[in-house]
Amino acid sequence: MNAKAINSASFPHIAVIVLAAGASTRLGTPKQLLKYNGITLLRKTIETALLSKVKSVYVVFGCEAEKMKVEVSDLSVDVVVNPNWQRGISTSIRSGIQSLEPNIDAAIIVLCDQPKLSTDILNTLIDTYTSTRASIITCKYAGTVGVPALFDRRIFPELLSLEGNLGAKKIIEWYMKERIEIDFLGGEIDIDTIADQKQIS
């Protein structure tokens, strides 16, 4: 992390929330534990976040939580278990937001099924927020916008209001005129099926 940025009183406290609670029903096996370049997608995502400028990393587990905990037991993360994960992604977003320290200024929501996620992408989100303090900074790829996306604390109540399988993209769409977009080459590659898995093999 840049020492000058750390020492600056204006440098915001930003957390990453990794959503890793789903059962991956279409894939038939937890996508979080699929291997990419020799490590699981879950571990890669967390290590990528830890190498960025964020203050802290929270990981939300649900399905097979105990197995997931073992995979990251040596990493410096805050583990959150969502007992309602079967009720949709919104419950994991709420669990993550509710677990944040009160001094967190903004949170970046990421999934662990985007193998092209990089520290550079996360740092671009952080740097853009630091200079603009925009309400939402989102990634764009393949003609759409989505996570990873950064949400200022002002947006937390709206994230907490999500229900069912509505994710953060819904809120990103609400803020079409106010959000800032950054490019994420490869952001459209995610893992939902066996065919998708071949893309990272």
N, C-alpha and C positions, 0 to 999 in steps of 0.2 A: 504494500500500500504506500502511496506517496506521502512522505513525512510532512511535507508542507500542508497537504490536505488534512492530515490527522490533527495538526496543531491549530488549524483554523477554527475559530469559534463558530463560523458559519457552516462548517461541514455537517450535513445532516446525519442523523442516526437512521440507517436503513437496514431492514431485515429481509431475508429471503424466506419465503414459505414454500417448501417443496411438498406438493400434493402427491402422496404415494399410498393412498388408502384403497384403491379400487381392486376388483377381483379379476380384471382382464378376461371377462367371460368369452369374448369373441376369439381371443388368442388361445384360451384353454389352459394357460399357465400364467402366473404373475409376471407381467412385463417388467416389473421393477427388477427382477432377478435375471433377466436376459443379459448375456454378455456382449460387450462392445469393446473392441481392442483389449480384450483380456480381463475387463472388469465389468461388474454389473452396471446396468443403466442407472440404478439407484445410487450406487457409490460414485459413479462418474458425475452425476448431477450434483451431488453434495460436495464432492471435492472441487468441482468447478465453482460452486458458490463460495466455498471457504477461501478460495484463492482470489476472490474479488474484493472490492472495497466495502462490502457490507459489514455491519456491526455484529450480526448474529444470523444463524441459520436455524430455522425450525422445520421439522419434518413431521408431516401428518400421516400416521399409519391407521389402518383399519383392518382389512382382510389380511390374515396371517401376520398380525402385528408382531408376535413374538419372533417369528423367523426373520422379519425385516429388522428388528432391533439388533439381532445378532450380527447381521451384515454390516451395521454401522456402529457397533459398540465401541470401536476405537476412535471414532471421529467426534470432534467437538461440536455437537449439535444439541438442540433442545428437541426432545422427542415428545410429540403430542399424539395421543391415541383417541381416535374418533369412534365412539361406540355406535354411532348412527350412520356409519359409512354407507350402508346399504340403501339409505334414503336419498342418495345422490351426491354429486360433487359439491353442491352448495353447503352441505353439512361439514365437509372438510375445510372449505374456505372459512366458514364461521369458526370452526375449532382453531384454525391457525390464527385468525385475527384476534380471537378472544384470549389467546395465549401470549400475545406480544407484551413486552415490557411497556410501561406507560410512557417512556421517553422515546419510543420509536416514532420517527417523523413520517416514514413511508415504508411500504412493504412491496417487494417484488414477488409475484406469484409465478411459480414455474411448475411444470410437469416433469416427470422423469422418463417420458417416452419420446423426447426430442434429442436424438443422439448428436446433433450438430450444435447444441448449446455450447457456448464458449464463455470464458471469463471476459473476453472483449465485449461480447454482447451485454453482459450484466453491467460492466463498467461504463459502457455507453449510456445505458439507462440511468445509472447513478450520476454520471457527469452531467447529463442533460437535465436531470432533476435539480442537481446542485446549482446549476446556472439559471434555471427558469422557475423552479418551484411549481411546475405545472401540476394540475390535479391528476392527470393520467398520462403516462408515457408508455406507448405500446409498440410491439414489433409488427412489421408488415412483411408478408411473404406470399407468393403465389396468388396475388390479387385479393388478399384478405388481411385482416388484422387479428391479433390474438396474443396469447402468452408466449414467452414471458412478458409481463407487463407490470409497470410500477404504479402504485396507487398511493397518493398522498393521504395522510390521516383524515383529511376532510371527507374522503370517499369511504372510509371504514364503515360508517352506518349503512351505506347502501350495499356494501359487500355482506354485511350482517343480515340484510333484509332478503337476500336470495333464498329461494326455496327449491326443493326437488333437485332436478338435474340441470338447473340453470347455473352456468358457470360465469366466470369473470367477463367473458366476451360480451355478455348481455349489457353489462355496465359500460364497457368500452364503446359499444355502439351508441349508447345514450349520449356520450360525450363527443360525438363526431366533430363538432365545431371547436372544441376546446382541447382535445388531446393532441399530443405530439407523437409522431410516428418515426421509428427508426427502422432501417433495413436489417433483416435477418436472413441472409442467404442460407437456404437449407432448412429454414424453420418449418416448412411444410412437411418435412419427413418426420412422421411419427409412427408408432408401432401399435397397431390394433388387431392385426390378423397375421396368420402365418406368412402370407404374401409380403406383408410389410416387413416381417422379420428378415427376409432375404436381403432387404436393402442395407442392413447393417452387418451382414455376415462377411 
